[in-house]
């Protein structure tokens, strides 16, 4: 996943941003059991 790569590269304040974005996406879309990516 590109977002994860970004989180690894910018492991400072961007990680929080990415996590927040993922949370928002999770709320928009139904929770998927297969989220290992």
N, CA and C atoms as a LAMMPS dump frame, in Angstrom:
ITEM: TIMESTEP
0
ITEM: NUMBER OF ATOMS
111
ITEM: BOX BOUNDS ff ff ff
-5.0000000000000000e+02 5.0000000000000000e+02
-5.0000000000000000e+02 5.0000000000000000e+02
-5.0000000000000000e+02 5.0000000000000000e+02
ITEM: ATOMS id mol type element x y z
1 1 1 N 0.84 -1.198 0
2 1 2 C 0 0 0
3 1 3 C 0.879 1.254 0
4 2 1 N 0.503 2.231 -0.779
5 2 2 C 1.31 3.455 -0.876
6 2 3 C 1.28 4.223 0.434
7 3 1 N 0.121 4.237 1.09
8 3 2 C -0.011 5.003 2.339
9 3 3 C 0.957 4.476 3.388
10 4 1 N 1.071 3.155 3.479
11 4 2 C 1.979 2.561 4.468
12 4 3 C 3.419 2.966 4.172
13 5 1 N 3.793 2.951 2.896
14 5 2 C 5.151 3.349 2.527
15 5 3 C 5.402 4.787 2.957
16 6 1 N 4.426 5.655 2.73
17 6 2 C 4.562 7.057 3.138
18 6 3 C 4.758 7.144 4.64
19 7 1 N 4.003 6.353 5.383
20 7 2 C 4.107 6.375 6.849
21 7 3 C 5.512 5.956 7.272
22 8 1 N 6.067 4.964 6.593
23 8 2 C 7.413 4.497 6.939
24 8 3 C 8.443 5.575 6.615
25 9 1 N 8.285 6.217 5.461
26 9 2 C 9.253 7.247 5.046
27 9 3 C 9.155 8.466 5.961
28 10 1 N 7.956 8.95 6.179
29 10 2 C 7.782 10.143 7.017
30 10 3 C 7.298 9.728 8.395
31 11 1 N 8.177 9.104 9.167
32 11 2 C 7.78 8.634 10.493
33 11 3 C 7.939 9.756 11.504
34 12 1 N 7.185 10.822 11.328
35 12 2 C 7.286 11.942 12.273
36 12 3 C 5.896 12.406 12.641
37 13 1 N 5.338 13.32 11.852
38 13 2 C 3.979 13.776 12.132
39 13 3 C 3.051 13.25 11.059
40 14 1 N 3.65 12.812 9.946
41 14 2 C 2.846 12.31 8.84
42 14 3 C 2.134 11.023 9.237
43 15 1 N 2.755 10.24 10.1
44 15 2 C 2.151 8.972 10.513
45 15 3 C 0.774 9.212 11.113
46 16 1 N 0.667 10.253 11.925
47 16 2 C -0.623 10.572 12.542
48 16 3 C -1.622 10.952 11.464
49 17 1 N -1.15 11.72 10.479
50 17 2 C -2.023 12.133 9.385
51 17 3 C -2.52 10.907 8.629
52 18 1 N -1.599 9.998 8.327
53 18 2 C -1.963 8.785 7.593
54 18 3 C -2.96 7.96 8.39
55 19 1 N -2.695 7.817 9.695
56 19 2 C -3.591 7.038 10.544
57 19 3 C -4.978 7.666 10.543
58 20 1 N -5.03 8.994 10.64
59 20 2 C -6.312 9.688 10.635
60 20 3 C -7.025 9.446 9.312
61 21 1 N -6.281 9.512 8.213
62 21 2 C -6.866 9.293 6.892
63 21 3 C -7.426 7.878 6.788
64 22 1 N -6.657 6.905 7.29
65 22 2 C -7.11 5.515 7.254
66 22 3 C -8.386 5.357 8.072
67 23 1 N -8.441 6.031 9.223
68 23 2 C -9.629 5.945 10.074
69 23 3 C -10.832 6.505 9.335
70 24 1 N -10.652 7.631 8.661
71 24 2 C -11.749 8.251 7.918
72 24 3 C -12.214 7.319 6.806
73 25 1 N -11.258 6.709 6.105
74 25 2 C -11.602 5.779 5.03
75 25 3 C -12.356 4.58 5.606
76 26 1 N -11.923 4.121 6.784
77 26 2 C -12.564 2.977 7.415
78 26 3 C -14.012 3.307 7.747
79 27 1 N -14.263 4.528 8.168
80 27 2 C -15.627 4.908 8.532
81 27 3 C -16.496 5.042 7.291
82 28 1 N -15.888 5.518 6.208
83 28 2 C -16.651 5.677 4.965
84 28 3 C -17.053 4.312 4.416
85 29 1 N -16.043 3.458 4.26
86 29 2 C -16.306 2.14 3.686
87 29 3 C -16.566 1.114 4.786
88 30 1 N -17.328 0.08 4.462
89 30 2 C -17.601 -0.983 5.438
90 30 3 C -16.327 -1.717 5.824
91 31 1 N -16.248 -2.11 7.077
92 31 2 C -15.041 -2.782 7.562
93 31 3 C -14.822 -4.087 6.806
94 32 1 N -13.639 -4.239 6.234
95 32 2 C -13.319 -5.454 5.493
96 32 3 C -12.46 -6.377 6.355
97 33 1 N -12.813 -7.662 6.414
98 33 2 C -12.063 -8.629 7.224
99 33 3 C -10.651 -8.829 6.685
100 34 1 N -10.463 -8.663 5.364
101 34 2 C -9.145 -8.879 4.759
102 34 3 C -8.434 -7.552 4.574
103 35 1 N -7.855 -7.015 5.635
104 35 2 C -7.095 -5.769 5.537
105 35 3 C -5.66 -6.011 5.98
106 36 1 N -4.984 -6.96 5.336
107 36 2 C -3.612 -7.281 5.721
108 36 3 C -2.63 -6.44 4.923
109 37 1 N -3.096 -5.766 3.87
110 37 2 C -2.187 -4.987 3.022
111 37 3 C -1.673 -3.792 3.811
